[in-house]
Amino acid sequence: MVYTVGQKDGAGKAIFYMYIDGMAVTVEDDVDFDPQINTDVVDFINSEGSYVTNLGSKGRSLKFNLYGEVDDAPTFQQLHKTRKTVILTCESLLDYNGMYVIQSFQVKESVNNYFSASIELQEHTEVNVITQPSNSAIPSKTQAQQLSAQFKKCGTLTKKSTNKTCITQAQKLLQYVSFYLKYKNKKLKITGKYDKAMVYEVKRFQKKYKLKPITGNINTITKNKLLSVVAKKK
């Protein structure tokens, strides 16, 4: 049986839409989630003192049942066979959004134009060079999606921040949405530094989207808005 969003199945579990590489499926809210992470306390040079960071080598693991259109089943099987990275997005289960490799895919039943299957996804954690400081061109849509998944994990950024990876991601995402391009008539480069130009461009972003207070810092509100603007850009 195929359920629709908002319904409850026989066990009273909610149903959600999920997109895996653009293919729409419905999913029961009983995803087996394993973060597969280690935590460690790292000294952070900031007014916030120290913070706990996740140091994982394997990334998140997801196991669940899904329902989809029967024409998409061969595509899932091919993605599983080739181990190609897929993008998962789900508005109702935001914590699961990211890039994954299909570890297993097993069709259970096909009825009319739909199928049910069990699937296991392993988060893609391979280091990507676009997270490193560089002076490359504005990111493509695919690169912006990859950056967003990584930047989502970053904490607050200010002019005192020293996390070059997160600052680099922020600069590239700002460029993707037409910020951090020029400062005092000079073309800006990706530096990984939270300098005066970065503060100025973040303030411009905050002013445009009416985010208060306008500080030039990337707090949770500003980060989430940036991710939202990036996601909506066509």
Order of alpha helices (4+ residues) and beta strands (2+ residues): beta-beta-beta-beta-beta-beta-alpha-beta-beta-beta-alpha-alpha-beta-beta-alpha-alpha
